[in-house]
Amino acid sequence: MKMLKIGIFGGSFNPPHNGHINIAVQAKEHLSLDKMLIMPTKTSPHKGTSAVGFNSREYMCRLAFEGLSGFEVTDIENKLTGKSYTINSLHLLKGIYPKNTEFYLLIGADMLFHFDRWNSYETILNECHVIAAAREPGQFTNMYEYATEIGKIKVLNLEVKQVSSSEVREKISKDQDVSELVPQKVFNYIKQKRFYSLNEG
């Protein structure tokens, strides 16, 4: 029976931006995945509570990735209580997908460099493939060395589109142009809801 290869790309996506899309698209192609799941966190153990609620961040993800073949946004972390630990989401997904599924967890450099402090990180390494991708130019060498120390983590040397959610939020708060940083439909939704602006309600 052919293995089903499913990618998992989690994050706060506050908001989702072109850097997220760039990494996800390249990783899906590089790993020959059948599907890439975009998994917004409900309450990140690393970043705390988001001012923008889960439903809005999930919807922005749907806007960002719509029309891309083989991509699906999952609300599975909204079904969990407490902080969003990846191991719990992974176990939920394993209960949904058939036994012949291999999972590939895609993380950025910011997550890789403290991966050994994640909840049940050794179990994650044993239960899925962990794949790391650079978010900024020049990160690959340090990422590769760190991943080698931990073991069982593959680092992809992808073309980087440098942008961060914090940069997007800051520019919006200063009424600066972000048309090159986020998809137009995402930006239209942000404007409609007045997210991240200095005078947001």
Residue frames as qw, qx, qy, qz and C-alpha x, y, z in Angstrom:
[[0.000, 0.888, 0.461, 0.000, 0.00, 0.00, 0.00],
 [0.397, 0.534, -0.021, 0.746, 1.36, 3.40, -1.03],
 [0.352, -0.426, -0.463, 0.693, 2.24, 5.69, 1.89],
 [0.046, 0.889, 0.348, 0.295, 0.24, 8.90, 2.17],
 [0.518, -0.024, -0.211, 0.829, 2.59, 11.83, 2.82],
 [0.163, -0.882, -0.390, -0.209, 0.97, 14.64, 4.81],
 [0.378, 0.276, -0.274, 0.840, 2.75, 17.85, 5.80],
 [0.356, -0.802, -0.462, 0.129, 1.86, 19.87, 8.91],
 [0.344, 0.339, -0.090, 0.871, 2.77, 23.56, 9.01],
 [0.375, -0.751, -0.529, 0.129, 1.70, 25.12, 12.29],
 [0.328, 0.110, -0.138, 0.928, 2.02, 28.62, 13.64],
 [0.065, 0.532, 0.498, -0.682, 0.14, 31.55, 15.06],
 [0.259, 0.432, 0.601, 0.620, -0.27, 33.03, 11.53],
 [0.171, -0.831, -0.427, 0.314, -0.87, 36.46, 13.02],
 [0.792, 0.386, 0.137, -0.452, -1.21, 37.25, 10.16],
 [0.815, 0.112, 0.472, 0.318, -0.27, 34.67, 7.49],
 [0.121, 0.841, -0.240, -0.469, 2.10, 36.29, 4.98],
 [0.728, 0.602, -0.286, -0.160, 3.96, 35.59, 1.75],
 [0.039, 0.578, -0.798, 0.169, 6.92, 34.13, 3.64],
 [0.620, -0.053, 0.698, -0.355, 4.67, 31.42, 5.10],
 [0.813, 0.486, 0.130, -0.294, 3.27, 30.64, 1.65],
 [0.421, 0.722, -0.546, -0.057, 6.75, 30.54, 0.10],
 [0.187, -0.419, 0.862, -0.214, 8.07, 28.02, 2.65],
 [0.688, 0.117, 0.607, -0.380, 4.96, 25.83, 2.54],
 [0.758, 0.588, -0.050, -0.277, 4.82, 25.66, -1.26],
 [0.344, 0.663, -0.665, 0.012, 8.53, 24.88, -1.64],
 [0.324, -0.318, 0.840, -0.297, 8.50, 22.28, 1.15],
 [0.791, 0.251, 0.406, -0.384, 5.45, 20.50, -0.29],
 [0.718, 0.633, -0.249, -0.145, 7.16, 20.27, -3.67],
 [0.135, 0.651, -0.731, 0.152, 10.59, 19.35, -2.27],
 [0.363, -0.207, 0.843, -0.339, 9.18, 16.54, -0.10],
 [0.332, -0.049, -0.782, -0.525, 6.65, 15.35, -2.72],
 [0.224, 0.144, 0.733, -0.626, 3.82, 15.63, -0.19],
 [0.006, 0.463, 0.827, 0.320, 0.29, 14.57, -1.07],
 [0.222, -0.849, -0.366, -0.310, -1.15, 17.33, 1.09],
 [0.320, 0.169, -0.418, 0.833, 0.07, 20.19, 3.28],
 [0.357, -0.743, -0.566, -0.001, -2.05, 20.99, 6.34],
 [0.121, 0.488, -0.198, 0.841, -1.92, 24.60, 7.53],
 [0.572, -0.497, -0.640, 0.127, -2.52, 24.43, 11.29],
 [0.058, -0.670, 0.168, -0.721, -3.06, 27.73, 13.14],
 [0.353, -0.090, -0.774, 0.518, -2.40, 27.43, 16.86],
 [0.355, -0.771, -0.475, -0.232, -5.13, 28.25, 19.35],
 [0.393, -0.902, 0.165, -0.067, -2.88, 29.23, 22.27],
 [0.702, 0.492, -0.425, 0.291, 0.81, 28.95, 21.49],
 [0.779, -0.544, -0.152, 0.271, 3.01, 27.79, 24.39],
 [0.629, 0.017, 0.058, 0.775, 5.78, 29.95, 22.91],
 [0.133, 0.321, 0.198, 0.917, 3.96, 33.19, 22.08],
 [0.097, 0.270, 0.577, -0.764, 1.08, 33.44, 24.52],
 [0.343, 0.643, 0.655, -0.200, -2.43, 34.62, 23.69],
 [0.273, 0.212, 0.434, 0.832, -2.96, 36.39, 20.39],
 [0.198, 0.335, 0.249, -0.887, -4.96, 39.63, 20.28],
 [0.564, 0.218, -0.415, -0.680, -6.55, 38.30, 17.09],
 [0.755, -0.131, 0.509, -0.392, -8.77, 35.32, 17.85],
 [0.470, -0.116, 0.844, 0.232, -8.41, 31.81, 16.45],
 [0.549, 0.588, 0.592, -0.051, -11.37, 32.04, 14.07],
 [0.281, 0.925, -0.073, -0.243, -10.02, 35.19, 12.41],
 [0.176, -0.640, 0.694, 0.279, -6.50, 33.77, 12.06],
 [0.548, 0.121, 0.821, 0.110, -7.90, 30.53, 10.64],
 [0.504, 0.767, 0.374, -0.133, -9.98, 32.51, 8.14],
 [0.108, 0.879, -0.358, -0.296, -6.94, 34.55, 7.08],
 [0.387, -0.331, 0.826, 0.241, -5.09, 31.27, 6.48],
 [0.575, 0.450, 0.683, 0.013, -7.94, 30.10, 4.26],
 [0.352, 0.912, 0.051, -0.205, -7.70, 33.33, 2.28],
 [0.135, -0.764, 0.565, 0.280, -3.91, 33.06, 2.04],
 [0.297, -0.253, 0.894, 0.218, -3.79, 29.46, 0.80],
 [0.670, 0.472, 0.469, -0.329, -7.00, 29.23, -1.24],
 [0.635, 0.727, -0.143, -0.220, -6.48, 28.16, -4.81],
 [0.064, 0.627, -0.776, -0.017, -3.23, 26.35, -4.04],
 [0.859, 0.046, -0.430, -0.275, -3.53, 22.69, -4.98],
 [0.752, -0.014, -0.598, 0.277, -2.95, 20.21, -2.17],
 [0.114, 0.201, -0.489, 0.841, -3.25, 22.72, 0.68],
 [0.490, -0.585, -0.585, -0.275, -5.83, 22.49, 3.46],
 [0.101, -0.476, 0.420, -0.766, -6.37, 24.63, 6.56],
 [0.570, -0.318, -0.757, 0.036, -7.24, 22.58, 9.65],
 [0.344, -0.664, 0.129, -0.652, -8.96, 23.86, 12.80],
 [0.789, -0.167, -0.583, 0.096, -7.84, 20.84, 14.82],
 [0.367, 0.077, -0.523, 0.765, -6.07, 22.92, 17.46],
 [0.368, -0.317, 0.033, -0.873, -9.34, 24.69, 18.21],
 [0.814, -0.270, -0.427, -0.286, -10.62, 21.32, 19.45],
 [0.648, -0.019, -0.569, 0.506, -7.90, 21.16, 22.12],
 [0.409, -0.891, -0.161, -0.110, -8.09, 22.72, 25.57],
 [0.626, -0.644, 0.172, 0.405, -5.20, 24.57, 27.14],
 [0.020, -0.727, 0.466, 0.504, -2.00, 25.39, 25.30],
 [0.839, 0.485, -0.094, -0.229, -1.47, 24.07, 21.76],
 [0.443, -0.525, 0.702, 0.186, 1.13, 21.36, 22.11],
 [0.461, 0.451, -0.589, -0.487, 2.12, 19.82, 18.79],
 [0.022, 0.124, -0.990, 0.062, 2.21, 16.28, 20.21],
 [0.390, 0.346, 0.679, -0.516, -1.51, 16.48, 21.05],
 [0.533, 0.585, -0.107, -0.602, -2.40, 17.75, 17.58],
 [0.254, 0.416, -0.830, -0.270, -0.27, 15.03, 16.00],
 [0.162, 0.068, 0.959, -0.223, -2.11, 12.34, 17.94],
 [0.498, 0.501, 0.391, -0.590, -5.48, 13.80, 16.89],
 [0.470, 0.591, -0.413, -0.510, -4.40, 13.81, 13.24],
 [0.079, 0.269, -0.956, -0.089, -3.17, 10.23, 13.50],
 [0.344, 0.263, 0.818, -0.378, -6.66, 9.26, 14.61],
 [0.510, 0.623, 0.132, -0.578, -8.17, 10.92, 11.53],
 [0.458, 0.616, -0.532, -0.358, -5.86, 9.76, 8.75],
 [0.973, 0.058, -0.185, -0.122, -5.35, 6.14, 7.63],
 [0.809, -0.494, 0.240, 0.208, -2.61, 3.95, 9.11],
 [0.773, 0.219, 0.259, 0.536, -0.49, 4.26, 5.97],
 [0.128, 0.957, 0.068, 0.250, 0.06, 8.00, 6.55],
 [0.659, -0.097, -0.185, 0.723, 3.50, 9.52, 7.14],
 [0.092, -0.968, -0.231, 0.031, 3.46, 12.96, 8.74],
 [0.588, 0.246, -0.046, 0.769, 6.03, 15.67, 8.03],
 [0.273, -0.868, -0.311, 0.276, 6.14, 18.50, 10.57],
 [0.489, 0.546, 0.070, 0.677, 7.47, 21.71, 8.99],
 [0.417, -0.815, -0.218, 0.338, 9.05, 24.26, 11.35],
 [0.344, 0.879, -0.114, 0.310, 11.03, 27.47, 10.89],
 [0.523, 0.346, -0.501, 0.597, 14.41, 28.40, 12.34],
 [0.293, -0.506, 0.304, -0.752, 12.76, 30.23, 15.26],
 [0.886, -0.270, 0.050, -0.373, 11.10, 26.97, 16.32],
 [0.870, 0.237, -0.385, 0.197, 14.09, 24.74, 15.54],
 [0.320, 0.515, -0.506, 0.614, 16.49, 26.53, 17.86],
 [0.334, -0.306, 0.630, -0.631, 14.45, 25.62, 20.92],
 [0.753, -0.006, -0.498, -0.430, 12.89, 22.41, 19.63],
 [0.535, 0.031, -0.788, 0.304, 14.59, 20.41, 22.39],
 [0.080, 0.037, 0.568, -0.818, 12.46, 22.38, 24.88],
 [0.560, -0.116, -0.372, -0.731, 9.17, 21.46, 23.22],
 [0.703, -0.180, 0.490, -0.483, 6.71, 19.35, 25.14],
 [0.854, 0.065, 0.515, -0.033, 7.45, 15.66, 24.37],
 [0.339, 0.759, -0.392, -0.394, 9.89, 16.61, 21.60],
 [0.150, -0.352, 0.911, 0.154, 11.52, 13.17, 21.57],
 [0.507, 0.345, 0.765, -0.194, 8.12, 11.54, 21.04],
 [0.474, 0.773, 0.035, -0.419, 7.45, 13.95, 18.14],
 [0.114, 0.648, -0.685, -0.314, 10.76, 12.93, 16.54],
 [0.266, -0.094, 0.959, 0.015, 9.78, 9.27, 16.83],
 [0.437, 0.483, 0.712, -0.261, 6.24, 9.70, 15.52],
 [0.519, 0.824, 0.222, -0.046, 6.79, 11.96, 12.49],
 [0.655, 0.248, 0.094, 0.707, 9.44, 13.45, 10.24],
 [0.175, -0.874, -0.161, 0.424, 10.55, 16.88, 11.49],
 [0.580, 0.450, 0.277, 0.620, 11.58, 19.23, 8.68],
 [0.239, -0.753, -0.146, 0.595, 13.12, 22.66, 9.29],
 [0.499, 0.606, 0.316, 0.533, 13.34, 25.53, 6.80],
 [0.351, -0.154, -0.144, 0.912, 15.13, 28.87, 7.09],
 [0.087, 0.860, 0.487, -0.125, 13.08, 32.02, 7.50],
 [0.009, 0.951, -0.170, -0.259, 16.00, 34.40, 6.82],
 [0.714, 0.607, -0.320, 0.143, 19.01, 34.31, 4.45],
 [0.256, 0.603, -0.638, 0.405, 22.17, 32.77, 5.87],
 [0.655, -0.421, 0.396, -0.487, 20.45, 30.61, 8.51],
 [0.917, 0.155, -0.311, -0.197, 20.99, 27.24, 6.84],
 [0.524, 0.386, -0.667, 0.363, 24.44, 26.42, 8.25],
 [0.194, -0.300, 0.616, -0.702, 23.52, 27.15, 11.87],
 [0.805, -0.032, 0.097, -0.585, 20.25, 25.28, 11.46],
 [0.836, 0.259, -0.479, -0.062, 22.01, 22.26, 9.99],
 [0.297, 0.356, -0.724, 0.511, 24.53, 22.15, 12.85],
 [0.429, -0.204, 0.486, -0.734, 21.80, 22.46, 15.48],
 [0.874, 0.086, -0.095, -0.469, 19.61, 19.83, 13.81],
 [0.682, 0.331, -0.641, 0.122, 22.57, 17.45, 13.63],
 [0.020, -0.321, 0.710, -0.626, 23.08, 17.79, 17.39],
 [0.658, -0.036, 0.366, -0.657, 19.45, 16.86, 18.10],
 [0.153, -0.073, 0.957, 0.236, 19.28, 14.21, 15.37],
 [0.235, 0.455, 0.859, 0.024, 16.35, 13.05, 13.21],
 [0.222, 0.823, 0.248, -0.460, 15.67, 16.57, 11.88],
 [0.590, 0.311, 0.446, 0.597, 16.10, 17.34, 8.18],
 [0.036, -0.702, -0.060, 0.709, 16.93, 20.93, 7.18],
 [0.588, 0.615, 0.454, 0.265, 15.78, 22.13, 3.76],
 [0.310, -0.351, 0.175, 0.866, 17.87, 24.70, 1.93],
 [0.313, 0.711, 0.616, 0.131, 15.02, 26.62, 0.33],
 [0.219, 0.417, 0.149, 0.869, 14.84, 30.00, -1.37],
 [0.227, -0.487, -0.602, 0.591, 13.94, 32.45, 1.38],
 [0.024, -0.679, -0.312, -0.664, 11.38, 35.25, 1.18],
 [0.346, -0.103, -0.573, 0.736, 12.24, 37.32, 4.25],
 [0.353, -0.469, -0.132, -0.799, 9.15, 38.60, 6.04],
 [0.193, -0.132, -0.857, 0.458, 7.74, 38.16, 9.54],
 [0.224, -0.707, -0.648, -0.175, 4.29, 38.57, 11.07],
 [0.378, -0.677, -0.265, 0.574, 5.68, 41.10, 13.56],
 [0.230, -0.154, 0.332, 0.902, 7.02, 43.19, 10.64],
 [0.085, -0.460, -0.677, -0.568, 3.60, 43.08, 8.97],
 [0.338, -0.745, -0.557, 0.144, 1.83, 44.10, 12.18],
 [0.370, -0.524, -0.065, 0.764, 4.25, 46.98, 12.78],
 [0.139, 0.045, 0.465, 0.873, 3.92, 48.32, 9.25],
 [0.186, -0.601, -0.681, -0.375, 0.12, 48.18, 9.42],
 [0.387, -0.713, -0.432, 0.395, 0.15, 49.99, 12.78],
 [0.254, -0.495, 0.132, 0.821, 2.16, 52.77, 11.08],
 [0.566, 0.706, 0.256, -0.339, -0.12, 52.76, 8.02],
 [0.046, -0.589, 0.652, 0.476, 2.75, 51.61, 5.79],
 [0.734, 0.351, -0.357, -0.458, 2.40, 49.58, 2.58],
 [0.518, -0.298, 0.797, -0.087, 2.36, 45.79, 3.07],
 [0.789, 0.441, -0.031, -0.427, 1.16, 44.83, -0.42],
 [0.533, 0.525, -0.663, -0.019, 4.41, 42.92, -1.07],
 [0.080, -0.349, 0.831, -0.425, 4.22, 41.07, 2.25],
 [0.423, 0.183, 0.794, -0.397, 0.71, 39.59, 2.45],
 [0.163, 0.355, 0.798, 0.459, -1.84, 38.33, -0.11],
 [0.148, -0.249, -0.161, -0.943, -4.32, 41.01, -1.17],
 [0.592, -0.462, -0.528, -0.396, -7.34, 39.13, 0.21],
 [0.619, -0.362, -0.515, 0.469, -5.65, 38.83, 3.60],
 [0.221, -0.025, -0.132, 0.966, -4.85, 42.54, 3.64],
 [0.330, -0.373, -0.371, -0.784, -8.43, 43.43, 2.65],
 [0.661, -0.492, -0.564, -0.058, -9.71, 41.36, 5.59],
 [0.519, -0.238, -0.375, 0.730, -7.23, 42.99, 7.98],
 [0.001, 0.150, 0.071, 0.986, -8.39, 46.45, 6.83],
 [0.493, -0.443, -0.515, -0.544, -12.04, 45.45, 7.15],
 [0.713, -0.509, -0.467, 0.117, -11.51, 44.23, 10.74],
 [0.035, -0.900, 0.234, -0.367, -9.01, 46.99, 11.56],
 [0.915, -0.313, -0.065, 0.246, -6.54, 44.44, 12.97],
 [0.741, -0.070, -0.016, 0.667, -3.13, 45.65, 14.16],
 [0.195, 0.693, 0.121, 0.683, -3.89, 49.33, 13.60],
 [0.203, 0.133, -0.490, 0.838, -3.10, 51.90, 16.29],
 [0.412, -0.083, 0.184, -0.889, -6.78, 52.78, 16.63],
 [0.460, -0.140, -0.835, -0.268, -8.14, 49.22, 16.63],
 [0.589, -0.484, 0.023, -0.647, -11.11, 48.75, 18.89]]
